[in-house]
Amino acid sequence: MPFQFPYRVFIFLVLTSSLVLPTEAAQITGLASPNSFVGDTSGSEYFISNINGEPDARDNNGFITKLNAEGKIIHLKFIQGGGAEVSLHAPKGMALAGELLYVADLDQLKGFDKTTGKLVATVSFSSRSQTQVSLTDVAASPTGLLYVTDQMANAIYRVTPTDNHRVDLLIQDSRLAGPAGIAIHPKTNHLITVSWEKGKILEITPDGQLTELEPNGFFTSRFQNLSGVDFDRWGNMYVSDFTKGKVWRMTRDHRFQVIAEHLPAPADIGIDRANNLILVPYHYMHAAEMNGLETPSSAKSKGEKRTLADYGFIPPPPKLGAEGTNK
């Protein structure tokens, strides 16, 4: 019998003023080793990948859960391995690009119609070294390109969907130290990836130049096993530490704040920029959660009153040029 995680624990346990908990945070149960949680740009539907077994097993029983705008499950196994001619072993990171939901699944990237769940594209990867391919996450850029992390090979690939999903090796470097989550910086369009092995935050230019955005050395160590990364619409970055059970926010001036801790294995988080929500899958608890994020104080003038939208209770008013969640 699977472990049942106490309902009252199923909320961010320690919160600072940076993160405000709505009275009715959406809590999703009945999952199976959830790994990634993403929403579309309109904030009207969400998807959760479920490994449902060992993270490297070719057992063809992984599945994708679909939720509505309120965070309610509308189809637990919207896309299911072993069914409808779909092979899905251990789905991890995901990204939405137009009408397609891309899913990293071991050594393949798969594209599904986000409305019907039909498999549209299968992209196979071959290792450029002796290391086994282990795709971990995928991000969609505004230019239409996809970027995929390979944790075991210390590599990031660039995929061009318009050229029959051509795969190019963007970078292979030991400094990536097991790249896990990946996101596109909404201001610079550079890649940001987080290191599972050394807890580093790394920045990669579109031509593959690597710099350490935030080191994690002996004296500066904050992180252990970073899993997910994403940005809000103001350019603040959020990272999840799977082992330490924390979610951090790095503001635009590079200040770090713990916005939640004592979390049960937060995996590949996402940010719904349309509704200003954080999406957190709890891997070992077979559950997930959606919570409101407070609008940064710098986003409003001193004389402008805050509204319920600033705290995630209601959707914010539409903004020109607002970006949705791409991951």
WOCORPE-V399600 format. One record per backbone hydrogen bond with DSSP energy under -1.0 kcal/mol. NH is the residue of the N-H (numbers start at 1). CO is the residue of the C=O. If there is no record, write none. Layout:
BEGIN
NH:CO, NH:CO
END
This chain:
BEGIN
9:6, 10:7, 11:9, 19:16, 28:288, 31:286, 35:49, 37:268, 38:47, 40:45, 43:40, 46:67, 47:38, 48:65, 49:36, 50:63, 51:33, 52:32, 57:54, 59:57, 62:88, 63:50, 64:79, 65:48, 66:75, 67:46, 68:72, 71:68, 74:66, 75:66, 78:64, 78:75, 79:64, 81:62, 82:86, 83:80, 86:83, 92:104, 93:136, 95:102, 97:100, 100:97, 101:112, 102:95, 103:110, 104:93, 105:108, 108:105, 109:123, 110:103, 111:121, 112:101, 113:118, 114:99, 117:113, 120:111, 121:111, 123:109, 125:107, 135:106, 136:149, 139:147, 141:145, 144:141, 146:159, 147:139, 148:157, 149:137, 150:155, 151:134, 155:150, 156:171, 157:148, 158:168, 159:146, 160:166, 163:160, 166:160, 168:158, 170:156, 171:156, 173:154, 176:173, 177:174, 180:194, 183:192, 185:190, 189:185, 191:204, 192:183, 193:202, 194:181, 195:200, 196:178, 197:177, 201:214, 202:193, 203:211, 204:191, 205:209, 208:205, 211:203, 213:201, 214:201, 226:195, 227:240, 230:238, 232:236, 235:232, 237:250, 238:230, 239:248, 240:228, 241:246, 242:225, 245:241, 246:241, 247:260, 248:239, 249:257, 250:237, 251:255, 254:251, 257:249, 259:247, 260:247, 263:245, 265:263, 267:281, 268:35, 269:267, 270:279, 272:277, 273:271, 276:272, 277:272, 278:291, 279:270, 280:289, 282:287, 283:265, 287:282, 288:28, 289:280, 290:26, 291:278, 293:276, 294:18, 295:310, 299:296, 300:297, 304:301, 310:307, 311:308, 312:309, 313:308, 322:319
END
